Amino acid sequence: MRIAVIGAGFTGLSAAYHLAKKGHEVTIFEKDLNPGGLAIGFKTDNWEWSLEKHYHHWFANDTTILTLAKEIGYEVFIKRPKTSVFVDEKIYQLDSPANVLTFPKLSFFERIRMATVLAGLKYNPFWQKLEGIKASEFLPKAMGNNAYQTFWEPQLHNKFGGYINEISLAWFWARIKKRTVKLAYPKGGFLSFANALVKKIEQHGGKFFFNTEVYEMKQLKNFDKIIVTLPSFYFLKIAPQLPENYKQKLLRLKGLGAINLILRLKKPFLTDGTYWLSICDKKSKVMAVVEHANFMDKKYYNNEHIVYIGNYLPHDHPYMGMSADELLKVYDPYLKKINPTYHSSLIASHLFKVPFAQPIIPLNYSKIIPPFETPLKNIYLANIQQVYPWDRGTNYAVELGEKIAQII
Ligand SMILES: Cc1cc2nc3c(=O)[nH]c(=O)nc-3n(C[C@H](O)[C@H](O)[C@H](O)COP(=O)(O)OP(=O)(O)OC[C@H]3O[C@@H](n4cnc5c(N)ncnc54)[C@H](O)[C@@H]3O)c2cc1C
């Protein structure tokens, strides 16, 4: 069969890989110059490795993508970086049951209660029962107001903003369930891994057209089947012929964009060695600080200390229209609370934005997920909004690609 895949993110790459391996004639159209989609990387002249525009890692149990890496002979590093929270302007390591049980901001009883709730979620396999419950209602009741207001409410607020009261407990469950203390990272970065997949697909006869945006489904009329891997609102743009009731269903799915300011520093930003710092402060303008060089060795990046200042925001939020310098001015007072002298070691900054990065998972999401088959004959949808109950990620993009390849 002649199969077109729109998008060379990890869903498109995985679908193309499995279909090409089966002997189908696969052609991939990608609007960017490079593969990787949301996990795409960039490189400066003096770096050995590429770096993701938005922070990325795998969990040690992301078995689908780790198996794929193994299958194509791609090397992966596994490490145990430090994860911490910023509470009342202090950093606390919080990535093990022992840390939870000794956390000084909660009473002994509150720590036990929070640890019990988290363990209950981690070992509960029945997410279906949780999807009708709101995270913002369950968590304060189950773990107590102080634990909720100290950690989880600020994190949910900083991630989802105005959507906080819509998020289902199934989403929160997935985050807790999947968390592993060990994290994985592909040698050379996600761009390099995506390029290795491109090579494999080409070896199986697949053809890539980069820098090629599909504007209209009609452009691809010579294919037997078409797989669309774009977020749903992009699909609506390129397929105006879709029936109205289907369009309305896709329009019901909401999401947030992402914005990451990357600081390249001469000295560490998180001097205690933390890789991931969640900001537990509702007044903060920053959601998370992620020091990549506290995960992967700085030697791959010309000894620079690379830090992401991350946020999820609606695509029309004022920050989305700012330059790197403007945004750094906004973030600077808060960043100085974490590291008062960071600015003196700043080499350069980069700003990356994407309009759609995080689906909003409301109550009973399983009832509104669009199916793979679309109302258009031989056109299939496989995108980030169909990943559930797990939170979206490259592991699930690869899983989705495998599924759609099987269906076809
Ligand atoms: C801030 C942030 C942090 C993340 N952290 C992690 C993490 O730590 N670990 C992890 O595994 N995942 C993480 N993710 C999620 C992960 O990146 C995504 O789940 C995954 O990459 C989605 O892949 P996809 O192929 O489904 O979609 P996408 O990556 O969105 O791919 C769609 C592709 O289609 C292309 N395209 C769009 N329109 C057209 C068109 N008209 N014609 C042709 N091409 C088009 C795009 O350029 C893109 O390459 C993160 C995402 C963000 C934004």
The ligand as a MOL file (V3000), in Angstrom:
LIG
                    3D

  0  0  0     0  0            999 V3000
M  V30 BEGIN CTAB
M  V30 COUNTS 53 58 0 0 0
M  V30 BEGIN ATOM
M  V30 1 C 7.4600 21.1660 27.4200 0
M  V30 2 C 7.3300 19.7310 27.0320 0
M  V30 3 C 7.9360 18.7630 27.8070 0
M  V30 4 C 7.8080 17.4080 27.4840 0
M  V30 5 N 8.4710 16.5050 28.2310 0
M  V30 6 C 8.4860 15.2160 27.8170 0
M  V30 7 C 9.3610 14.2830 28.4220 0
M  V30 8 O 10.0910 14.6110 29.3540 0
M  V30 9 N 9.3570 13.0070 27.9710 0
M  V30 10 C 8.5740 12.6130 26.9260 0
M  V30 11 O 8.6480 11.4610 26.5250 0
M  V30 12 N 7.7260 13.4710 26.3430 0
M  V30 13 C 7.6570 14.7610 26.7500 0
M  V30 14 N 6.8680 15.6630 26.1150 0
M  V30 15 C 5.8080 15.1870 25.2160 0
M  V30 16 C 6.3020 14.7170 23.8790 0
M  V30 17 O 7.1540 15.6560 23.3000 0
M  V30 18 C 5.0840 14.4780 22.9810 0
M  V30 19 O 4.1350 13.6940 23.6360 0
M  V30 20 C 5.4620 13.7820 21.6840 0
M  V30 21 O 6.6190 14.3220 21.1280 0
M  V30 22 C 4.2930 13.8900 20.7180 0
M  V30 23 O 4.6620 13.3360 19.4800 0
M  V30 24 P 3.6640 13.3660 18.2650 0
M  V30 25 O 4.3820 12.7860 17.1110 0
M  V30 26 O 2.3630 12.7490 18.6420 0
M  V30 27 O 3.3110 14.8830 18.0020 0
M  V30 28 P 4.2670 16.0620 17.5640 0
M  V30 29 O 5.5740 15.9210 18.2070 0
M  V30 30 O 3.4930 17.3260 17.7620 0
M  V30 31 O 4.4770 15.8210 15.9830 0
M  V30 32 C 3.6740 16.3860 14.9880 0
M  V30 33 C 4.5910 16.7450 13.8180 0
M  V30 34 O 3.7860 17.2320 12.7570 0
M  V30 35 C 4.4560 18.3250 12.1220 0
M  V30 36 N 3.4330 19.1160 11.4170 0
M  V30 37 C 2.4870 19.9100 11.9770 0
M  V30 38 N 1.6730 20.4060 11.0070 0
M  V30 39 C 2.1190 19.8990 9.8410 0
M  V30 40 C 1.6690 20.0110 8.4910 0
M  V30 41 N 0.5920 20.7400 8.1530 0
M  V30 42 N 2.3630 19.3570 7.5160 0
M  V30 43 C 3.4580 18.5830 7.8380 0
M  V30 44 N 3.9150 18.4570 9.1040 0
M  V30 45 C 3.2410 19.0770 10.0890 0
M  V30 46 C 5.1000 19.0410 13.2960 0
M  V30 47 O 6.1500 19.8660 12.8610 0
M  V30 48 C 5.5650 17.8590 14.1400 0
M  V30 49 O 6.8640 17.4580 13.7760 0
M  V30 50 C 7.0060 17.0250 26.3820 0
M  V30 51 C 6.4130 17.9980 25.5910 0
M  V30 52 C 6.5920 19.3390 25.8890 0
M  V30 53 C 6.0110 20.3670 24.9800 0
M  V30 END ATOM
M  V30 BEGIN BOND
M  V30 1 1 1 2
M  V30 2 1 2 3
M  V30 3 2 2 52
M  V30 4 2 3 4
M  V30 5 1 4 5
M  V30 6 1 4 50
M  V30 7 2 5 6
M  V30 8 1 6 7
M  V30 9 1 6 13
M  V30 10 2 7 8
M  V30 11 1 7 9
M  V30 12 1 9 10
M  V30 13 2 10 11
M  V30 14 1 10 12
M  V30 15 2 12 13
M  V30 16 1 13 14
M  V30 17 1 14 15
M  V30 18 1 14 50
M  V30 19 1 15 16
M  V30 20 1 16 17
M  V30 21 1 16 18
M  V30 22 1 18 19
M  V30 23 1 18 20
M  V30 24 1 20 21
M  V30 25 1 20 22
M  V30 26 1 22 23
M  V30 27 1 23 24
M  V30 28 2 24 25
M  V30 29 1 24 26
M  V30 30 1 24 27
M  V30 31 1 27 28
M  V30 32 2 28 29
M  V30 33 1 28 30
M  V30 34 1 28 31
M  V30 35 1 31 32
M  V30 36 1 32 33
M  V30 37 1 33 34
M  V30 38 1 33 48
M  V30 39 1 34 35
M  V30 40 1 35 36
M  V30 41 1 35 46
M  V30 42 1 36 37
M  V30 43 1 36 45
M  V30 44 2 37 38
M  V30 45 1 38 39
M  V30 46 1 39 40
M  V30 47 2 39 45
M  V30 48 1 40 41
M  V30 49 2 40 42
M  V30 50 1 42 43
M  V30 51 2 43 44
M  V30 52 1 44 45
M  V30 53 1 46 47
M  V30 54 1 46 48
M  V30 55 1 48 49
M  V30 56 2 50 51
M  V30 57 1 51 52
M  V30 58 1 52 53
M  V30 END BOND
M  V30 END CTAB
M  END
